Structure formats: structure tokens, C-alpha cells
């Protein structure tokens, strides 16, 4: 499926989610999940990169600026790492480092999403 088809279907799904389940779920789906994943794909795929402005325009058509700002404030937040969840301290350290890397990557993606969606 081409990037244009992907985001147009996701936006249509978000509109349906908004009607059926409310704005919070729709924006969490579209911005917190799909748009951020799209930005991740755009890091290595020019076809995705080229579609970002059109995707952003459609997202802005669906949601208000303040809704986008609120969604990005909580996007990709995870629970605090708990080493007590692991029996082996070495395994806990490996997992902590993996989660730290993933969290840093997610933070960068959320900030990139913020730049795209909230710049005037």
C-alpha cells in the first residue's frame, strides 16, 4: 500500500472512531499511534516523507490545535521501569537499557510530531 493510501485510510478511520467513541480515542489512534509511526517510517523512506505535509493538513482538519497539543503532551508515555519485575539483575539491566533507547526514540518522534502539527 502506498503512503498516501495509508494515511487517508487512517484519517477516515479516525473520523469514524471520533463519531463512535469520541475525540480522545480518535486523536490517540491517529496522532499518538499512526502519525508518529508514519514519521518513524519517513526517517528511512522518501515516499513517506513526501506525504507528511498532506497528512498533517488532514489531521489539522480533523482536530483543533489545542486538542493536538494535549494529545502530544501524553503521547507515547510509558510506565516507569521497575527492575523488581525481573528475577535476574543482568536481564533487568538489559531490559532497562532497551527501554531507555526506545523511550528516547519515542521522545524524538513526539517532538517531531509536535513541530509538524503545532507550528503555525
Secondary structure, 3 states (H helix, E strand, C coil): CCHHHHHHHHHHHHHHHHHHHCHHHHHHHHHHHHHHHHHHHHCCCHHHHHHHHHHHHHHHHHCCHHHHHHHHHHCCCCCCCCHHHCCCHHHHHHHHHHHHHHHHHHHHHHHHHHHHHHCC
